[in-house]
Amino acid sequence: MCLLIGFIVILYVSYRLYQHFYPTPNISPNGKYILISGCDTGFGHGLAIELDRQGFNVLAGVFSPDNISSLQKELSSRANVFRLDITKQDDIDTAFELVKEKTQVLHGLVNNAGIGKGGYIDWVTLELMRKIMDVNFFGHVAMTKTFLPLLIAKRDSRVVNITSVMGLITPLGMSAYCASKHAFESFSDCLRREMLPWGLKVSIIEPGWLRTPIIENQDRYILDLWNELSSDVRNRWGDDFVNDMVEKSITKSPFINNAEDPMKVIQALRHAVMNSKPCIRYLPDWQAKLFFYPVSMLPSWLFDIIVMKLTSSSIVPAGIKNQISD
């Protein structure tokens, strides 16, 4: 067994060294169109600027109309910035007509738009869960299905889906977000396999915690959510429990406090869009590579111990004292 493991390690190291010294070439960006959703901030914003600089014809969808002119000023005259709410089919259809006016062939679709809100299952509303699923999953499904004819019009086009390491694991307080990312992972895998005959490449980007707006003010958001809950829910858990949980899992979180440079994700996205042989999966940052991906393969009971140690409040919920015992 040790010999087998050693052989596998040697093979892997040799393969990565070969990739480093003999990288696969990039394609020419000339005349190629890339559609990106969620370009207001974060990964989408940075990728739109990067691919425009590389020479692609960037089609950038933004959620807020106020961001249209500001992003357009950062891009060349080749680029087009437009309003796009991926949860509204009318917006998607309008974007489709805009793209068709410019090209009958789409080189790439980058499904990036997303929202990242959390809270214990007992705290979040069903409405919020549906909203997160609509943006993080169904919106991307609708975008992919709508633009698929333009993508498979030629071979070697690609769909690049930004999921998360939270599509591999499920920490406390992130049920809706993780469920949307797990669903998007499965959709991406199925799409890749179904599109093999067409030569459509599908890549999945799985970042850990990065310094983007999605992690800003998470503590404030949880406390605001808590203050809006009914008295019976608040009595069930208790203020002490929530304050301790926020401090441990957000304020003092080693992952949030050591969040990495989002450029790592943009570099992975650029490779997925530009390289002649894009990877199926990208773990762009060290947190994703060295912690989140390895722990996702642990037995469930062991992962439970680790995640409870790292993120669970050390204070028991107030209502436990009222539980009925057999």
N, C-alpha and C positions, 0 to 999 in steps of 0.2 A: 504493500500500500504506500509506504514512504517513497519507494522508487517511482511509483506511478504519479504521485503528487509532485515529486521533484521534476519528473519528465514534463508534466503539464506546465509547471512554472517556467521551465526553461523554454518550452515552446512559446508560451505567452510573451516572455521577455524578448525572445528573438523576433517574434512578430511585431511587437511594438517598436523595437529598434529598427527593423526593416521599414516600418511605416515612417519613422522619423527621418531616416536617411534617404529614403526613396518615396517621397510623398506622391500621391496620384495628382495629375494635373487638374487645373481649374478649366471650366468652360469659358468661352468668350461671352461677355455680357451684351455685346452689341445687338440691338434690335430685340432684346428679350424683355418681357414684361413680368413684373412680380407684384402680386397683390398681398398687402399686409393689413390685418385688422388690429385695432387697438393701438394706434400710433400716437395717442395723446401724450403718453409718458412711458417711462421704463423701456423694456426690451423693444417694443414695436417702434417707438420713437427713435431709439438709437440705431435700430436695424435699417429703418427707412433712410436715415442720413448716410449710413455706411454703404448700402447697396447703390444709392444714388451716386455716391462718390466713386464707386467701382464702375459705373457706366450703365447700370440697368435702368429701364423705364419703370419707375416706382409708382405704384398705385396705392396710396396710403389712406386707409379709412380711419376716421377719428370719431369718437362718440360725442364730444362737445363741439358745437359749431364755433365756439370762441377759439378753438385750437387750429382751425383751418388755415387762417392767414399767417399765424405765427410759424407753423410748420412749413408752409409753402415758401416762406422767406428763407428757410434753412436749406431748401432743396433747389436743384437746377430747374430749368425750364422744361426738361423732359418729364418731370414728376407731376402727378395730379393728386391733390388732397381733397377729400370729400367726406361729408357726414355719413356715418355708417353705424347703425344700431343692429348688431347681428341677431338680436332677438325679434326683429321685425322683418318679416318676409318682404314687405314693400321696399324697405331700405336695401335689402339684398338684391331684389329684382332691379331696382334703379341702378345699383352698382354694376350689375351684370350688363345692363344696356350701355352704361358708360364705358365699360371695358370692351364690349363688342364693337363699339364705334372706333376703337383704337387698334384692336387686333382680334384675330380669330383664333389665336394660339396664345395660351398662357403658360409661361415657363414654370411659374411657381406660385403656390398659395401658402402663405404663412398664417396659420390660425393662432393668433396671439392674444386677442382680447380676453380679459378675465377679471373677476373680482375675488378677493380673498378675505372673507369674514368668517369668524368663528363663534364659538359659544357652546356650552353643554347642550345636549339634546333636549333636556328638560327646560332650557331657557329660550331656545330659538323657535320662531314661529314656522309653521309649515309654509307660509307665504315666502319667508326668507329662504328656506331650503329650495323651494321651486325657483326663486329668482336666481340663486347661485347655479342651480342645474341648468337653467335656461341660458345663462351667459357662458358658463364654463363647458357645457356639453352640447345642448341642443342647438345653440347658435352656431357652433363650429360644424355640426352635422349638416345644418341647413346651408352654410357657406360651401362646404365640400360638395354636397349634392348638386347645388346650383351651378358651380363652376367646373364640375367634372368634365362636361363635354369639351370645354376649351383646354383643359389640361391633357386629356388623352388624344387631342388632335395631333400630337406628335409624341414620339417616344422620348424618354429621358426627362420629361417634365417631373415636377416633384411637389408633394404636399409636405409641409413642415409643421408639426403640431407641438405646441409648447404645453406640456403637461406639468409634472412636478414629481419630486421624490415622494410627495404625499399621495401620488398614484400608486406607490409601492407599499406604503405603510399607513397606519391610521392612529395618530396620537390622540390624546384626550382633547375634547373641545373643538374638534375640526371635522365633525361627521359630514356636514354638507359639502364642505370644500373637498375633502378626501374622496367622498362618493363621486363627485363630479369628475375628479381627476382619474379615479379608477375606471370610470365609464369611458373617459376619453382615451385612456390607454388601450382598453379593449377594442374600441372603435378603430383606433389607429392600426392595431395589429391585424384586425380583420380586413381593413381597407388595403393594407400592404399586400396581403395574400391574394385578395380578389383581383387586384390590379396588376399582378405579375405578368399576365399575358399582354397587357397593354404597355408594359415598360414604364409605368408610373412609379416613381420612387417615393416612399413614405418614410420620413424620419421623425423621431420622437425626441424632444429635448426635455430632460428631467433635472432641473436645477434644484439646489437646496435653498437655504436662506441667502438672498442677495440684497444689497442695499438699494432697494427700489421703493416707490411710494406705497406698495402693497403692505409693507411691514411697519410703516410709520403710524404712530398713535394707536397701536393695537391695544395697549393698556387702557387708553381713554375710551376706545370703542367698547371694550368688554364692560367697563364700569358704567357707561351710558346704557348699554343693553340691560345690565343688572338693575339699574335704577328705574327702568320702565316695566319691570316684571311685576306680576301680581303679588300681593302680600303672602299668599299661601306658598308660592314658589320660593320667595325670599326667606320665609320662615323655615322652609324645608331644608335649605342649604346654609343660610346664615351669612352675615356680613364678614365674619372672621374667616370663614372658609374661602370666600371669593377674594378678599384682599390678599390672603396668603397665596392663593393660586395664581393671581395676577403677578405678584412679586416673583414667584418662583418660575413660572412658565414663560413670562414675557419680560418683565423688568430686569431680572437677573439671568435670563436665558443665555447660555454660552453660545448658542447658535445665532440668536438675533444680535447679540452684542459683538459677535465676530462675523457678521454677515459679510460676504465677499463682494468684490467688484463686479457689477453687472456686465461689464465688458466681456467677461468670460462667456456669458451666455450669447452675447452678440457675435463673438468669434465663432462659437459653435453653430449659430444660425447661419452665419456667412458661409461656413464650410458646407452645411447642408444644402444651401441654395446654389453655391458656385462649383463645388467639387464634382468631378466626373464620376466619382464613386462615393456618394454620401453614406454615412453610417446609418444603421437602423436606429440606434439609440446613442444619445450623447449624455454623459454625466459631466457637465462643464466645470464644476467647482469641486474643491477638496472635500467639503462637507458631504456632498452627494456621493463622491467616490469612496471615501474612507470610512464614513459612518452610516449614512442612511441606506445605501445599497447593501452593504454587508449585513446590517441588522434586519433588513427585509427578508433575509433568507433564514433567520433564526427560527427555532420552534416557537409557536405562539406563546407558550407559557413563559419562555425565557424573555421574549420581547415584552410581554406584559410587565415583568419585573423591572426591566430596564426603563420602559417608558413611564411607569408609575414612580420610579425613583427620580427621574429627571423632571417630570412635569406635574405630578400630582401634588395637591396641597397636603401638607403634613397635619392639617387640622381636619377632623372628621366633620361631615355635614351635621348641622344642628339638629335636624329631624331624626337622626339615627337613634337618639335616646327614646324616641316615641315608638320605635318599631315594636311590633308584636312578636314575641318569641313562642315557639311551640312548647 
